[in-house]
């Protein structure tokens, strides 16, 4: 990843700098604004693309295509532009076995900061089916099983139809949108979107096609880009994407892949490493707020955490959405940003029944004998792509759920992998991962083991079977997810610390590492749990880290949407306004 241009080191003090200063890099002034250096990246491998130096440009027009950084899934350099492939990005909604469309966004790349009016010009070629560009006022937020829209305008061309949808945030839907009849020209189109106050003027090939209300989408002062193609289409070629300030407006390019913060020497992870240099405090991280929310990025990158688990970026449906189609660039940009801040990555996850693309379920129904080969090849492909990541959740949540479903053999969940491969699916996955990278530690990640004796016994038996099957004990680890509610406590407020110590010790006697992998609490009454868990973990010689399952309540996994608003599901160290809870103070006391 190119990191040309001057860097701005930013303090993580409570007095926050402006978002513009937080992300700004070496620049071309456009209406008083900047343009940084370029890298074009794509699905299934990227390549660095260097173009004319910014100072050689003679117009106020910003060439976002050629002087931007693109880490967008399904997009790769081609013929001096960007080839936009059909990748069928979608999020599995396990509540009703449906899928939510998840058009890719250029999150860890170039976006614009705006003031006033602007004009976006787009040249599309080789259109085969639907060609779409989406302009976001703020990027959508991705949770485990949903996508929360924060305002966007989607423009799609297909045949003789131009469709424009303006997101209704309360309804979380574009509705019927606006349809305009057009005359297509040899599968090419020159599209112009002009913002005039809160109206958008859409023109095609130099002629106005129609006008639509913007519904305040760009009042955010930001403009993010999404590019995608219709499902099962052959994609299209973007040969031009420029932005021009008009009517006295101003534009500035910002590259969120280059955000850089200096570390607070008294952050949570910094204090933990002073106590024990081989131990880290970490967190699950969501890509969208890392890119777009300054306060979230400060908390994530500024010294509180020394290890990241990508909440979604490395799950199957994001890395491998279709047979033979791998999309690594957003995940690679995520890894690079963490590495620049001395933050390790814990890969997440492979053998897991959730977050799977539709094609795997179709395979399970029609040709279940192919699933083993698909799992093995996926593990080997991803681990080979990310050879620097030396910790992976290879098996995730394989024990039976707390419901009426009859458990399988060894107390296992009867999931897609169990039904196709039997109870050995976890061992098969672990062997494939060990073959892909013998240096990596392979983790089995599970919930409920902190207090459930039977569940821990099942896990202990699985670990012993894995060692017997040839997985070296020193390359195995067990992750205790630690989603704690009152039923996991001894008095409604505190966990049984002695029991947790004993479970760590039982695995230590086998030569196996442990970690707390997804710590959160279901009630603010349990805030002492954070400190209790860290106190046990940092004193256990075989415990490598404690990872929080999210930073703030606003962006936590498991949140829901009601009335167009995010409803927090669990309590985390920082509340929905990114203010520290009393649990943070207690953690400082434990780590001091």
N, C-alpha and C positions, 0 to 999 in steps of 0.2 A: 504494500500500500504506500503510495507516494505521500510524503509529509513535507513537501517543499513549501517555502515561504516562511516568514518569521513566526515564532511561537510566542504566545502570551501566557505567562505563568500566573495562575490565579489563586489567591488565598481562599481557603475554605472557612474563613471567619463568618460569624453570624451576620455581619453587615454585608449583604449580598451585592455584588456588582450587577450591572444591567446584563440582560441576556445577550445583547449585542456584543458587549465587551467580553462576555464569557466565551463566545464561540468565534469571534472575528479573527481572520488571518490576513496575510499579505494580499493586497487588493488592487483592483482597478476601480477608480471612482466612476460611478454612474449616477448622475443626479446627486453627487456627494457620497456614493456608496461603493462597496468593494466586490472584487471578483478574485477568487483564489485559483490554485493550480488544479490540474485535472487528472483523474484516473477513471477509466471506464471499466466496469466489472460486470460479471454476468453469471448466469446459471451454468453449472457444470464447468467451472473453471473460468478465470478472468485473465485479462492482459492489460498492462499499463498502456495508456494512450496519451501521448503528449502532442499538443497542438501549438499554434502560434502563441507567442508571449502576449499576455494581456495588454501590455502597453502599446502593442502594434495595432490594436483595434481603434477605429477612427470614429465610431458612432456611439451614441448613448445606449445602443442596444446591447443587452447581455446575452451572450451565446451560452445558454445553460447546458446545451448538449455537449459542446466541445470543450468548454472550460469548467465543467462541473465534475463532481465525483458521483459515480453511479454504482450503488451496491444493491440493486433491485432484483429480487428473484424473477427469473424468467427473461432477463434482459442481458444481452451481450453485445460487444462491439462487432460491427459488420459494415463493410463498404463505407467507412468513414462516418457511419451513424450508429444506431442501436437497433438490433434485431429483437423484437418483442415476440416471445414465444407463447403458445397456449400451454399453461401448466396446470390449469384447473385448481388453483389454490382455494382451499375450503377448510373450515374448522368443523370437526366432528361434534355434533350436539348429542351427547349420549343420553339425554333425557328422552328423546323421541327417535333416536337413530337417524336423524336428518343431518344435513350439512349446511353450514352458513357460508355463503360466498365470502372470500377473503382476498380481494384484489390486492396485489402487492404494492407497497409504497416505498419510495426511496428514503428510508428512515436515517440510516447511517451514511449520509451522503449530502448532496447539495440541496438546499431549499432557499427560499427568498424571505427576507424581511421587507415589508411593504409599508408605504405611507401614501395614502391617496390612490389615484387611479393608475392603471397599467394596461398593457396589451401583451397578450401571449400569442405567438405565432408558431404553428406546428405544421410540418410537412410530413405526410404519411404516404408510403408507397407499398406496392405489392400486397395490398389488402386482400386477405382471403378469409372472408367471414366478417367478424366484428373486430374493429380497431377502436380502442378506447383510451382516453387520457382522463385522469381524475385530478382535479385541483382541490387541495385540502386547505382549509383555514388552520386546522390543527390536525395532526395525524390521529387515526383511530387508535384506541387502546385495546390490546389483545389480552384476554384472560384465557384460562384453561379451555373453556367451552363457549366463549362468546367474543364478539367484537363490538366495542362501543364506539359509535360514530360521534365525532365532535364537530362536524360541519364540513361539507364538501359539495363539489359540483362535478358531475360525471358527464362527459361528452363522448358519444359512441356513434361510429359510422358503420353501417352495414347495408350493402346494396344501395338502394335509392332512398334510404332513410337516415336522417340525422336525429339522434335522440339526446335530449339533455335532461338530466335529473338533478334536482337541488335537494339535498338532504334535509328532511324534517327531523331535527334532533329529538324532539319529544316522542315522535312515532318510531324513530330509528329506522327510517325508510325513505326511499326516494319517491314513493307513490307512483302515479302513472307517468310522471314526467311530461316532457314537451316533445312532440314529434314534428319534424319538418321534412317535407319532401325535397329531395335534391336530385341533381343529375350527376351520376357518378362518371368519372373520367378515367378509364383504363386502370381501375383499382388504385388510383392515387387521389389525394385530396390535400388542399392547403387550407388549414383551419385557423381562424383568428378568434380569440376570445378577448373582448375589450370590457374592462370594468369601468363603468361610469356611475360613481356614487354606489347605490345599492342595486344597480341594474347591470346585467351582462348582455352585451351585444355580440351575437354569434354570426360570423361570416364564413362562407365557404367559397374558395377560389375567387376571392375578391368581391363577392356579392353577399349582402346581408341576408342571412337565412331566418333570423328571428331574434327576439329579445325575451329574457327571462329575469325574474327577480333573483337577487343573490341571497336574500334572507339573512343578511349580516354575516355570511360565511367568512368574509375576509376582514371583518372588523377586528379580528385577532391580531392584525398586523403581520401575518405570516402566510406563506404560500408553499405548500409541499406538493410533490408530484407523484402520481401513480400512473403506470403504464401497464396495460394488459390486453389480451386477445380473448375472443370468445372461446368457450370450451369446445374442444375437438377441432378448432380451426388451425390453419397453418401459420398463423401469426402475420406480422407486418414489419415494415422497416421505417424507423423514425430517422429522417434525414435532416430535420431542422427543429429546434426548440429554442426560441429566443423570448426574452422579456424586455419590454421597453416602458419606462415611466412616461406617463402622459398627463396633461392637464396640471402640471406642477407637482406630480407625484414623485416619489423616490423609491428606489429598490436597492437592496443589498443582498449579495449572496453570502450564505453561511454554510460551512461544511461541518456537520455535527460529528463526522468520523474523526475530526481532529481536536475535539474538546480536550483541554488539558488543565488539570488542577494540581496544585501543590498539596502535599499530604499534611494533615494536622498531626503533629507528633503525639497528641493526646487523644487521638481517635480510638475507638474501641479495639480495632485490630492492632493498632500500634501498641496499646497498653498490654494486650494479650501476648504479643510477641516479645515484649520486654520481660514478661513473666516466664514465658516458655517459647523460645525462638522457633520451634518446629510446630507450633500450634497456631491456628488462624480462626478468626471470627469472619463469617461470610454471610452471603445473602443470595436469595434468588432475585434475578434482575429481569425486568420486562424491557424490551428494546425501545418501544415507543416513548415512554417517559424518560428513559436514559438519553434519548436523542432530543426530546422536545421540552422537558421540564427541568429548568435550571436548578431548582432546589433539590429535586430527586437526584440529579447528576452529582451535585455537591455531596449529598449524603452517601451516594454509592461510591464515588471515586476519591473522596477527600480524606481517607484515612480510617474510616469506620470498619471497612471490610477488606479482607485480604484474599478472599476467594469468592468467585461468582459461580452460581449454577444458573445457566440460561433457562428462564422459566418455560419458554416455548421454542426458542430459536433452533434447538437441536432435536426437537421431537420429530417423529417420522413424517407427519403431515406437512411439516415446514421444510424439511430437508429433501424429501423424496415423495413428492405429491402424486406422481404418475409412474407407471412402469418405465424404468430406464431413464427417468428424468430426475436429476439431483440438482438442488439449488443451494449452493454453499456460500454465496457471496455475502449475504447479510450476516450469517454466522461468522464468517471470516473477519468481517469488519468489527463485529462484537468482540471477538477474541483479540484482535489487534489493539482495540481501544483499552481493553483490560490489561493487556501485556504492557502497554505504554505507562500504566500506573502501577506496575509490579503486583498485579492481581492475577492469581491463578484461576484456571477454568476447570470446573468439574463437569464433565460431559453428561448429558441427561436427555434421552434415555432410549434403550433398544427394545428388549423383550418386555413390552408393556401393552396392555389391552386398550388403553385410551389413546386419544390423539392419533388415530390411524386413518390414512386416506381411504377413500371408498374402494379403490381397486383391490385392497387387501381383503376387505369383507366379501367382495365379489369372488375373489380367488378362493377364499375359505368355503364359499357356498358351491362353487363349480368344480374347482380343482384343488382340494385341500392338501393333496400330496405335494403341491408345489410350494407350500408355505415355508417348509424348513429351508429349502434352498434360497428362498427370498430373504428370510431372516438372516441366514449366514452371510449372504452376499452383501446385504445392507450393512451389517456390522463391519465387515471387512472393508467395504468401500469408505464408510464414514471415518473409521479409525485410521485408515491409510491417509485420508485427506487431512486429518488433524493429528499428525504424529506427535506434536508437542504436548497434547493433552494426555496426561498420565493417570487420570482418574476418571472412570466411567460408571454410571449407573447402568450396568448391563441388564439386570433383571429388576423390574419395578412392580411392586404390589402384586406378587404372585400368590399370596395366601388368600384364602376364601374371605369374602366380604362379610360384614355383620348384617346378614339378611337371611331370608328363608331358603336361599339356594343351597342345595346339597353340596358340601365340599367334595373335591376330588381326592385322589390318593395323596397321602402326606399332608392333608389339610389344604391342598392347593385350590385356587380359584379355577373354575371351569371356564376359562376364557378362550379366545380365538386360538391361542398357541397350544393350550392344553388339549382342546378338542381335535386339533390337527396332528399334534406331535406327541401327545401323552404327557405323563409327569416328568419326562426327561427333558422337556423343552428348555428348562433353565440351565441344565448342564450343557446342552448343545450350544446355547447362546454363550455361556462362559468359555467353553472350549474355542468357539469361533473368535471371540474377543482376544483370548490369550494367544491364539495363532496370529492374529492381525498385529498385535503389539505386545511382545513378551515382557516389555518393561512396565506396562500399565498395570495399575491396581484395578481390579474388577469388583464392583460393588453390587450387593443385593440390597435393595432399598425397600423398606416396608414400614407400615404404620401399626400402631396398637401394641407394640412389643414392650413399651415402657411399663405397662401395668398388667397386661394379659399373659398369664403364665403359659397357657396352652400355645398361644401364638409364638411366644419366644421358644418354646420347646420344638415346635415345628421348624422354626428358622435354624436352630442349633443342629437339628438333624439334617437339614438341607446342606448346611455348611460342611458337615462331616462327609456327606455323600459327594460333594464337589471335590473335597480333598482326596477322597478315595478314587475319584474319577480322573485324577491327575492334575488338578488345578493347584499350583503351589500355594500353601497357606499364607505365605508372605505376600502373595499377589491377590489375596481375597480381602474384602471388607464388607461389613454390615452397616447399613445406614438406618438409624432409628429416626423415623420421620418426626415424631414428637408433635403431632397436632393435638394439643392438650385441652381437654374440657374437664368439667367437675368429676366425671366418672373415673378419670385417670389420677385423681388426687386422694390423699389420705384423710383430708379434713375439709374438702371443698375449696382449698386455696393452695395447697402445697403437694408436690409430688413425693413419692417415697424414694428419697435419695439413696438409701442403702440398697434398695432393690436394683436401681439403675447401676450402681457401682458393681454389684454382684454379677449383673449381666455383661457388663464390660469385661469383668475379670474372667468370666466363663469363656468368652471368645478369645481373650488374651492367652489363656492356657492352651488354645489351639493354634496360637501364632497368628491370629486374625485381627486386623485393625477394625476400629469402630469409628463412627461419627454421628453427630446429631445433624440430620440432613434437611429438615423442613420445619423448623420450630416456629409455631405460632400458638396462640391461645384463643379460646372462644369467648372469653369474657375479661373485662378489665379487672375483675376481682382476682384474676390469676396472675397479675403482673409479677409477683415474686418468682414465678416459675422460670422466667428468663434467667435470672441470677442463679437460682438453684441448679438449673441444668448446666450452665457454664461453670459453676463452682465444681460440680462433679466431673465434668468433661476435662477441664484443664489439669486436673490432678490425676487423671487416668492415663498411664503411660502409652496405652495403645489407642487413645482417642486423638484423631488428627485435627478435627475442627468442629465448630458448631456453626451451622448455617441457618439463618432466619428465612422463613418462607415469605419473603417480601420485606420492603422497607417501610412503606407507609400504608395506612388503612385505605387510602384512596385507590391505590393500584394493586391491592392484594388479590392473589389467586382465590377463586371461590366467590368473589363478589358477584352480585346480581345487578340487574337494571330494573328500575321501577319508575314509571312516569318520566322516562328520559334521563334519570339520574342514577349514578352509581351508588349502590347500597353495600357498605362494607360487610364482610362475612365473618372476619376474625379480627382480633386485636394484634397490632404489631408495635414495634418500638416507637414509631412516630405515628401520630394520628393522621386523620384525613387532610389536615391543613399542614402536614409536615412539621408539626411541633412535637418535641420530645415528650414522651409519657414518663411517669415516675419510674417505670422499669429501666429507663436509660440511666437515671441517677443511681439506681441500685446496682446496675451492671458496672458502672464506674467504680463503685465502692468495692465490688468483688475483685475487679481487675487491678485495683491500685496496689 
